[in-house]
Amino acid sequence: MCGCVTVCVLKLAVLLKYQRVLTALPVFPAIWRQFLLETEAWYLGLQEGPTKILAGESVSEYLGFVIDVIASDGAFAQDLWEQTWQITNRFCPKLLQGRNGEGAVLVEVQNAAL
């Protein structure tokens, strides 16, 4: 696994470990959005090829798990839930597959309209 993937996975691990503390902060939505935007920029900056495929699968798996944990704690307000899927769907659309929820449906409808 390349170093850039390790850094991204490490950020996810920190988010997961401290998610209860972070989600209680009033600035959590800004922290979360910034993390998603940085992850998107990192992923879109990777060169096409096997490394990008492997990196995408690894990060997608960890990101999906972190989203599930934070969502199960009820830490996503509706607008943050929708923003999460809008951003994530741009660089990791497979993460949306097989998931239910209003945010997921909203993103699918908005993308279909584009």
N, C-alpha and C positions, 0 to 999 in steps of 0.2 A: 504494500500500500504506500503510495507516495506521501511525502510529508504534508502536502496541502490537504489531503484527505484526513490525515491524522489530526491536523489543527481543527478542521471543521467538526470532526467527531468529538474532539476534546471539548469544543464549545458546547456541543449538544450534551455531553456528559455533565458539564458544569451547570447548564440550564436544568437538567434533570435533577441533579443533586440538590440544588438550591431553589428548585421551582416553587416551593411553598413560601419561602422568604421573598423571592422575586415577585411572585404573583400578588403578594399583599402590598407591594409598593405602588403608589399612584403612578409611577413612571413605567410600570411594567409594559403597557401597550407600546410605548415608544421603544423600549429595549427589545421587545419581541419583533416589532416591525423592522428595526434596524438589523437585527440578526438575520431575518429572512432576506432582506435586501442584500446584505453582504454575502450570504450563501448563494443567492441568485447570481450576483456579479462574479463570484468565484467560479461557479459551475459554468456559466456562459463563457468565461474566459479560458476554459480548458481547451486544448487542442482535440480535434476529432480523433477517434481511434479507441483502442482497447482501454486505455487509461481512463478516458472520459466515461466509457460504459461502466467500468468497475467502480469508479468514483461515484457515479450517479446511483448505482445500485446500493452501495454502502451508505451513502449519505441519505438516500431515500428511506432506507430501512430504519436508520436511527431517528431521522426526522419524524417519520410516521409514528414511531414509538413515543417520542417526546410530545407530539401533538395529542396523541391518545391520552397520555398521563395528565397533561395539563387540562384537557377537555373533561376528563373524568372527575377532576376536582372542581369543575365549574368555574374555572378562571377566565374563560373566554366570554366576554360580552358579545352580543350578536354582531356588532360592527367589527370587532376584532376577529371573530370567527370567520366572517366573510372576507376580511382583508387577508387573513392567513391563507385562505384558499385561492384568492385572486393572485397573490404573489407566488405561492407555491406552484400553482397550475402553470405558470409561465415557464418554469424551469424543470418541474418534476411532475408532469401531468399524470404519470402512472400512479402516483401516490393517491390521487383522487379516485381511481378505479376501485370498486368494491366497497366504497364507504357510503354511508347514508348520512343525511343531515341537511339542514336547510342551507348551510354555507356551501356544501358540495353541490347541491341542486342549483343554487343561485349562480355559481361559477359556470356550470354547464350551460345554463340558459344564456348567460351573458356571452360566452364564447360562441355559441350557436348563432347569436345575432350578429357577430362580427363578420 
